[in-house]
Amino acid sequence: MEQNLYMAILVYFLLGAAAFAYISRNKDRNTRRAIWTKYISYLLIIHTLFASIYFGPHIFTFVGAIIVTAGVYELIRTHLTHGGQRSRMFLASSMLLYLVFAFGFLRYTSLEKELLYFVFFIVTVFDAFSQISGQLIGGTKLWPSISPAKTISGTVGGGTLALITASVLAGIIGTSLIFALFFALIIVIFALSGDLLASFYKRHYGVKDFSHFIPGHGGFLDRFDSLIPGGAAMYIINCLL
């Protein structure tokens, strides 16, 4: 199973590389460098997550704990650097919501390996191809006051490919096509919500990035704001079924 899944990852990243090569063809040198730095960083992150799932749930849970802890740090750091007395209640409510998602995500990391892979693929495909679709097609912004770069076309494109991926992975989680598509839709909704909530938090404090820990990305939360709620969604689904 893992060999086939890994080959699928490579295929997706080759498609992504081709798309980014096309997108960056007329960009200036610095922009092209930023695009490929982000691409390579994401490739390394995806391989790290895949390997941590492959080698055992305890390793993936450890990686998940690092992600969650880094997220807490970035939320507090953003507040301390750009907030003030007036933002304390906003920080408290944001932290509470984040910890609810984080709890579900950490519980998700100990589920069956098949479910871990399913969420991993759905969120990865949705994240990556939302950006690619948005840059290739453009068009109307999804919510410009919160996330200026996110478009409706990108969200629809990424979501569509995520659902197609779910239909291929239905057999892995041992469920019907309808249920696999339903699970994927819930995960995509949670992932998109996490992305928008993270963007809203940054807009509140007037910052572009949470940190610069990951080259080409705006911090751990910028990279994992979809995976954390997506994993929490899978944990909730697993509890209810």
N, C-alpha and C positions, 0 to 999 in steps of 0.2 A: 504493500500500500504506500509506504513512505517514498519508495523510488518513483512511483507514478506521480505522486503529489509534487515531489521535488522537480520532476521534469516539467510539470505544469507551471510551477513557479518560474522556471527558466524561460518557458515559452512566453509567459506574460511579460517578463522583464525584457525579452527581446522585442516584443511588440511595443513596449513602452520606450525602449531605446530608439526604435525607428520613429516613433511619434515625436519624441523630444528632438531628434536630429532634424526632423522636418520643421518643428516649431521654432527651433533656434537658428535656422539656416540664414536668416537675414538680421540676426541680432548682433549687437556689438560684442567685442571680445569678453568684457567683464560680465555681461549678461549670460553669455554662453557658458562661461566658467561657473557662474552661480547655479545655472540649471544642472550642469553635469556634476557639480559638487553635491547638490541635493540628491541627485539620482544615485550616485555611488554610495552616499551615506545611507540612503533608504535601502539599497541593496544589501548592505552589511547588516542593517537592523533586521531585515526580514530573514536573513540567514541565521542570525543569532536567535531570533524567536523560534524559527523552525527547528534548529538544533536543540534548543532547550525543551521543546515539546518531545522531540524524538528520543532524547536521552533520559526522559523520566519526568513525572509530574512534580517531584520535589524541586528539580532544577528550574522548571517553568514557574513554580510558585515563588522561588527565590528571585527570579528575574522580575516577576510581577510585583513583588514587594519593593524592589529597587525602583521600579517605574512609579509606583504609588507614592513612595517616600519622596522621590524627586519632585513629583507633582505638588505635594504639600509644601515643600521648600519653595518652589517657584511661586505658588500662590501667596505665601507669606512674604517672600522677597519682593514681589511686585507691589504689595501693599505698603511695606516699609519704605520702599524706594520712592513710590509715586503717590501714596495715599495720605492719610492723615486722620485726625480725630473723626471727621465726618464720614469716613469710609469704614469704620470699625464694624458697624452693623452689616454692611455689605460684605465685608470679609467673612464675618461669622456665618451668615446665611450661605455664602458661596462655599465655605469650607464644609458646612454641614451637608450640602448637596453633593459635594465632591466625595466626601467620606462614605455617603450612602452608595454611590456608584462604585467607589473603591472596594467597599466590603463585598458587593456582589461580584466584582471582577476577581478579587482574591479567592472567593469561593469557586468561581468558574475555573480557576487555574488547577483545581484538584479534581475536575470532572474527567470522564473517560476521554482517552486520547482522540477518538474520532470526533467528539464534540469540540475539542480544542482546535483541531485542524479546521473544522467547518467554520467556526467563527474567525479564525486566523485568515482563511482564504476570503471569506465574504468581506471582511473589513479591509483587507489589503487591496482587493480588487476595487471595491467602492472608493477608497481613498485615492488610489493611484489614477484610476480612469475617470474619476470626477474631475481631477485637475487636467488630465489630458483632453478630455471631451470639452471642457470649458475653454481651454486655450485654442483648440482647433475650430470650434464652432462659434464661441462667443455668445453674444446676444444679451438678453435681459438678465440683470442681476437678481439673485435670489432674495437677498436681504442686504442691500448696500450700506445701510446705516450701521450694521453689525459686522458683516463680512464682505468688504468691498470687492474682493476678488472672486467670490463664489457666484456662479451663474446657474440659471435654471437648466440650461442645456447640459452643463457639467454634472449637475445632480442627477438628472434623468439618465444621462449616458452612463455614469458610474453605477447607478442603481440598476439599470437594465443589464449591464454586464455582470453585476453581482448576482442577479436572479438567474441569469444563464449559467453562471458558475454553480449556483446552488442546485440547479437541475442535474448537472453532471455529478455533483457530490452526494446526491440523495442516497445512493446505495451505500456510501461510506458510513452514514449515520443510521442506516437501517430503517429508513422511513419512506413513505410514499412521496411522489413528486409534489403533490399538493402541499403536504406538510413541510417539505424541504423549502418550497417557495415561501410559505407562510413564515417559517422561522427566519429565513433570510430577510424578508420584508421587515419584520420586527427588529432584527439586528441592524439593518440599514437605517431605520427610523431612529433608533437609539444612538447609532454612530453619528448621524447627521446632527442630532440634538446636542451631543457632546461637543461636536465641532463648533456649533453656533454658540453654545454656552461659553466655551473657552474664548471665542472671539468677542463675545459680549463683555467678558471680564476684562480683556485687554482694552477694549474701547472705553470702558468705565474709567480706567486708569490712564488712558491716553498713551499706551505703549504699543509698539509693533510686535515685539517678541517677549516671551517669558524669560529667556536666557539664551546663551550662545554655546551651551554645552555640546550640542550636536551640530557639526558643520553643515551649513545649508538649511538648517531648520531653526525654528524659533523657540527651541527648548523641548524638554521632555513632553510637556503638555501639548505643545504644538504638534508633536509627532504621535502621541498616544491618546489624544482627546476623543478619538473614535473607538479605539480598541477597548478602553476602560468601560464605557457604557455598553459597547457591543458585547463584551464578555459578561457584564452584569445582566444583560437581556437574556443571554443563553442560560445563565444560572436560574433566573426567574422562570423561564420556560421549562427547564428541567425539573424545577420544584413543583410546578403546576401539573405536569404530565406524569 
